[in-house]
Amino acid sequence: MHIELKPWCGAYAFQLKAAADYPEIEENLRDGFPVPYTLADAEAYINNCLRMKGDTQLCRAILADGKVVGSIGLFRCSNVYRYNAELGYWLARPYWNQGVMPEAIRRMCRIGFSAWDIVRIFAEPFGSNPASARVLEKAGFIREGTLKKGVFKRGRFTDYHIYALVRK
């Protein structure tokens, strides 16, 4: 499978809508990810990515064999955390467990370290999502800790983990 990370463009809206419209994706993300995921949601997301222009966020479409199958982004922190960026990502359900996401994460981290003077990229997978933790480990991230009951999602508390990749 040929994996690419491409800047978002309006032409990807229909493919984004199709890739994002799985309830299993939303359950592992922060509140605000729409279910169902509509074409209007896709267009709004793409417009937001284009508006930010890489100053504080870098967002990319994940393509597998030329088709949009997910999204990945780095979000620059501020104040005393200004040399950090948070990594966020999701992948369409049919592409889970195929090696797409570890490769996308490795590539996105190279982009972030090249574009910005950051020294640390971190991610915060929910404790209820061990697959995301495994993906980060495959991409070279190290688990730094667990925050007990740090997330309230769908009416219940769950832990979340801190994973980081530090610039060499």
C-alpha positions in Angstrom: 0.0 0.0 0.0 1.4 3.4 -1.0 1.0 5.9 1.8 1.2 9.7 1.3 0.6 12.8 3.5 -0.8 15.7 1.5 -2.0 19.2 2.4 -5.7 19.4 2.6 -7.6 20.8 -0.4 -11.3 21.3 -1.1 -11.3 18.4 -3.6 -10.8 16.0 -0.8 -14.1 16.8 1.0 -16.2 13.9 -0.4 -13.4 11.4 0.4 -12.9 12.9 3.9 -16.7 12.6 4.6 -16.6 8.9 3.6 -13.4 8.1 5.6 -14.6 9.9 8.8 -18.1 8.6 9.0 -17.5 5.7 11.4 -18.7 5.9 15.0 -15.6 3.9 16.2 -13.4 6.9 15.2 -15.3 9.4 17.4 -15.2 7.2 20.5 -11.4 7.5 20.6 -11.2 11.3 20.0 -12.0 14.4 22.0 -15.5 15.7 22.0 -16.5 17.7 18.9 -15.8 15.1 16.2 -19.2 14.9 14.5 -21.2 11.7 14.2 -22.5 11.3 11.6 -19.8 13.0 9.7 -21.3 15.1 6.9 -20.0 16.8 3.8 -20.5 20.2 5.6 -18.3 18.9 8.5 -15.6 17.8 6.0 -15.7 21.2 4.2 -15.5 23.1 7.5 -12.5 21.0 8.7 -10.6 21.5 5.4 -11.3 25.2 5.4 -9.9 25.4 9.0 -6.8 23.6 8.0 -6.3 25.9 5.0 -6.9 29.0 7.1 -4.2 28.2 9.7 -1.4 28.1 7.0 1.1 26.2 9.2 1.9 28.8 11.8 0.3 27.0 14.7 -0.9 23.8 13.1 0.1 21.4 10.3 -2.7 19.3 9.1 -2.4 16.6 6.4 -4.7 14.2 4.6 -3.5 10.6 4.9 -3.8 8.9 1.5 -3.5 5.2 0.8 -3.1 4.3 -2.8 -4.4 7.8 -3.7 -7.5 7.8 -1.6 -8.1 9.8 1.6 -8.3 7.4 4.5 -7.6 9.6 7.5 -6.2 12.8 9.0 -3.1 13.7 11.0 -2.0 17.0 12.5 0.5 18.7 14.7 -0.7 21.6 16.9 1.9 23.9 18.2 1.7 24.7 22.0 2.3 28.1 23.5 3.8 29.8 26.5 6.2 27.6 28.5 5.2 24.7 26.2 6.1 26.6 23.0 8.7 24.0 22.0 6.1 21.2 22.1 3.5 20.1 19.6 0.6 17.8 20.1 -0.1 15.1 17.6 -3.6 14.1 16.7 -4.8 11.5 14.2 -7.5 9.2 13.1 -7.9 6.6 10.4 -10.9 5.1 8.6 -12.0 1.8 10.1 -11.3 -0.4 7.0 -7.6 0.7 7.2 -6.9 -0.2 10.8 -4.2 -2.8 11.5 -2.6 -2.4 8.1 0.5 -0.4 9.0 -0.8 2.9 7.7 -0.8 5.0 10.9 2.7 4.2 12.2 4.1 5.3 8.8 1.9 8.4 8.7 3.0 9.4 12.2 6.7 8.9 11.4 6.3 11.1 8.3 4.3 13.8 10.1 6.9 14.0 12.9 9.6 14.6 10.3 7.5 17.3 8.8 7.0 19.0 12.2 10.6 18.8 13.3 11.6 20.3 9.9 9.0 23.1 9.9 9.3 24.2 13.5 11.9 24.6 16.1 10.1 22.2 18.4 11.9 19.6 20.5 9.0 17.4 21.6 5.9 15.9 20.0 3.4 14.3 22.3 0.1 12.4 22.0 -2.5 11.5 24.5 -4.3 8.3 23.6 -7.2 7.2 25.9 -6.5 4.2 28.1 -9.6 2.6 26.5 -7.7 2.6 23.1 -4.6 0.4 23.4 -4.3 0.1 19.7 -3.5 3.8 19.5 -0.8 3.3 22.1 0.7 0.5 20.1 0.7 2.7 16.9 2.7 5.4 18.8 5.2 2.8 20.1 5.7 1.5 16.5 6.4 5.0 15.4 9.1 5.5 18.0 7.1 7.3 20.8 7.9 6.5 24.5 5.2 6.3 27.1 5.9 8.9 29.8 3.0 8.3 32.1 -0.7 7.7 32.8 -3.2 10.2 34.1 -5.9 8.3 36.0 -9.5 9.2 35.2 -8.2 12.2 33.2 -10.9 11.8 30.5 -14.6 11.9 30.7 -16.1 10.5 27.5 -19.6 9.1 26.8 -20.6 9.4 30.5 -17.6 7.6 32.0 -14.1 8.3 33.2 -11.1 6.7 31.6 -7.4 7.1 32.0 -5.2 8.6 29.3 -1.5 8.1 28.5 1.2 10.6 27.6 3.5 9.5 24.8 6.3 11.6 23.4 9.0 11.7 20.7 11.9 14.0 21.5 14.1 15.5 18.8 17.5 13.8 18.8 
